[in-house]
Amino acid sequence: MTEQKRNRMKWEEGVWLNPPLSVRQEGQWLKVVPEKGRDFWKKTLYDFEYEDGPALLAHWDRHTAVEVSFHL
């Protein structure tokens, strides 16, 4: 079994695609409030297709995995 290495992303290293309504860092957490009606949907049964949601993007090695957690 290979050893897993964990690196925590620094939020300020990311670049926003469609910035959210508000965003703030609280300790290790990033609290994001998106604008109502903005989202990412691709070809739903009801012909919804949206690509205007907020996303924090960063470069990483394509040979690694990414784990993301959400607390609602």
DRENDO-1510 file (C-alpha; in Angstrom, 1 decimal, always signed):
<recs>
REC; n; res; u; v; w
REC; 1; MET; +0.0; +0.0; +0.0 .
REC; 2; THR; +1.3; +3.5; -0.8 .
REC; 3; GLU; +1.6; +6.2; +1.8 .
REC; 4; GLN; -0.9; +9.0; +1.4 .
REC; 5; LYS; +0.4; +12.6; +1.7 .
REC; 6; ARG; -2.1; +15.3; +2.7 .
REC; 7; ASN; -1.7; +18.9; +1.7 .
REC; 8; ARG; -4.2; +21.5; +2.8 .
REC; 9; MET; -4.8; +24.1; +0.1 .
REC; 10; LYS; -4.3; +27.7; +1.1 .
REC; 11; TRP; -7.5; +29.4; +0.1 .
REC; 12; GLU; -5.7; +32.6; -1.1 .
REC; 13; GLU; -3.9; +30.5; -3.7 .
REC; 14; GLY; -7.1; +29.7; -5.6 .
REC; 15; VAL; -8.7; +31.9; -8.2 .
REC; 16; TRP; -12.5; +32.4; -8.3 .
REC; 17; LEU; -14.5; +31.5; -11.4 .
REC; 18; ASN; -17.7; +33.5; -10.9 .
REC; 19; PRO; -17.0; +34.9; -7.4 .
REC; 20; PRO; -19.7; +34.2; -4.8 .
REC; 21; LEU; -21.9; +36.7; -3.1 .
REC; 22; SER; -19.7; +36.5; +0.0 .
REC; 23; VAL; -16.7; +34.5; +1.2 .
REC; 24; ARG; -14.7; +34.6; +4.4 .
REC; 25; GLN; -12.1; +32.4; +6.1 .
REC; 26; GLU; -12.8; +31.3; +9.6 .
REC; 27; GLY; -9.8; +29.3; +10.9 .
REC; 28; GLN; -9.3; +26.4; +8.5 .
REC; 29; TRP; -12.8; +26.8; +7.0 .
REC; 30; LEU; -13.8; +28.8; +4.0 .
REC; 31; LYS; -17.5; +30.0; +4.3 .
REC; 32; VAL; -19.0; +30.7; +1.0 .
REC; 33; VAL; -22.5; +32.2; +0.2 .
REC; 34; PRO; -23.4; +31.8; -3.5 .
REC; 35; GLU; -25.9; +34.1; -5.2 .
REC; 36; LYS; -29.4; +32.7; -5.5 .
REC; 37; GLY; -30.0; +31.0; -8.9 .
REC; 38; ARG; -26.3; +30.5; -9.8 .
REC; 39; ASP; -25.3; +26.9; -10.3 .
REC; 40; PHE; -23.6; +24.3; -12.5 .
REC; 41; TRP; -26.1; +22.0; -14.2 .
REC; 42; LYS; -25.6; +20.1; -17.5 .
REC; 43; LYS; -28.6; +19.1; -19.6 .
REC; 44; THR; -31.3; +18.1; -17.1 .
REC; 45; LEU; -34.6; +16.5; -17.9 .
REC; 46; TYR; -36.1; +20.0; -17.8 .
REC; 47; ASP; -33.5; +21.5; -20.1 .
REC; 48; PHE; -31.7; +23.3; -17.3 .
REC; 49; GLU; -28.2; +24.2; -18.3 .
REC; 50; TYR; -26.3; +26.6; -16.0 .
REC; 51; GLU; -22.6; +27.3; -15.9 .
REC; 52; ASP; -22.5; +30.4; -13.7 .
REC; 53; GLY; -21.9; +29.0; -10.2 .
REC; 54; PRO; -18.9; +30.1; -8.1 .
REC; 55; ALA; -15.9; +27.8; -8.1 .
REC; 56; LEU; -12.5; +28.3; -6.4 .
REC; 57; LEU; -9.9; +26.9; -8.8 .
REC; 58; ALA; -6.3; +25.9; -8.3 .
REC; 59; HIS; -3.6; +23.9; -10.2 .
REC; 60; TRP; -2.6; +20.5; -8.9 .
REC; 61; ASP; -0.8; +17.4; -10.2 .
REC; 62; ARG; -3.2; +15.5; -12.4 .
REC; 63; HIS; -1.8; +12.2; -11.1 .
REC; 64; THR; -3.1; +12.9; -7.6 .
REC; 65; ALA; -6.5; +12.7; -6.0 .
REC; 66; VAL; -8.5; +15.5; -4.3 .
REC; 67; GLU; -10.7; +15.1; -1.3 .
REC; 68; VAL; -13.3; +17.8; -0.5 .
REC; 69; SER; -15.5; +18.1; +2.5 .
REC; 70; PHE; -18.6; +20.2; +2.9 .
REC; 71; HIS; -20.2; +21.2; +6.2 .
REC; 72; LEU; -23.7; +22.6; +5.7 .
</recs>
